[in-house]
Amino acid sequence: MLKKKILFYIILPLLILMQVIPADASNSFTTRVTSKEKAVFAFFRALGTSPDYEYWISSKHTYNTLSPREQENYLLQETMRLGGGYGLYDQDIDLLELKINVLAKYIPSVDGKKPRILFNFFDTSKEYTPTFNYPYGKDTLSLVINRLAMFSNMSLNETQNAAILSKIPYENEDFEATLVVHVRISKVNYKHPVTTSPNNHWLMVGEVAYLKCNVRSYEGNEEHMLWDYVAPWHEEIFRIKNTPEEEKYPHPFDLYKD
């Protein structure tokens, strides 16, 4: 009920705005939002409030190249687009997706120790904590993924080891791989910026919902998944999202079965 009320109070002003936008402007209106804009949605959804659309939009380069009249129309269109996108954004389903290039290494079993698969970020120390930045007006939202490092050094059982051995290019040496991470924002700080020079950096912390590590095939023309992980709290949503459409609903003939 609360989500419906919030959506109502966001959509109602947008419907009013649609009545005042010139016909030529409304014809070019789009509802599409980018992955970077979704990161802003995630930040403010976790904060429990809406973005400052006027600040966000008026900070854009496009806005500042327009005439005053065009700026007014652009502000209305973008407020509709971003406000609608935020109203429909579900932080539990519409996760942030990141692709991160890493160096992976397979270490075989030695002296009875289990084999391991590792990854490291490029040109960084072991103490490095990766951050991922998203623009919000003149400010920056900096994402830190909680517990990502715990996946960087994993022991393998026999089944896992056999599966990985068939896909890695070589042992005991670094090879390039890609992490694909789906993240839900769990904590934000909008009171105390991490830095204020030259503009504010605000921190948000995300939890791993899904994570997989891909490596290119020997021929280099396709990727293979080395391993993946689904967080327990995300398992049902993940199953539904990855179920083929034809299997999500009962077949009409099933209604006549005893």
Secondary structure, DSSP 8 states (H G I E B T S, - for coil): -HHHHHHHHHHHHHHHHHHHS-HHHHTT------HHHHHHHHHHHHHTS---HHHHHHTSHHHHTS-HHHHHHHHHHHHHHHHHHHHH--TTTS-EEEEEEEEEEEE---TT---EEEEEETT--TT---EEEEEETTEEEEEEEETGGGGSEEE--HHHHHHHHTT-S-SSS-EEEEEEEEEEEEEEE-SS-SB-SSS-EEEEEEEEEEEEEEEE-TTSSSEEEEEEEE-GGGHHHHHHHTS-HHHHS--GGGGG--
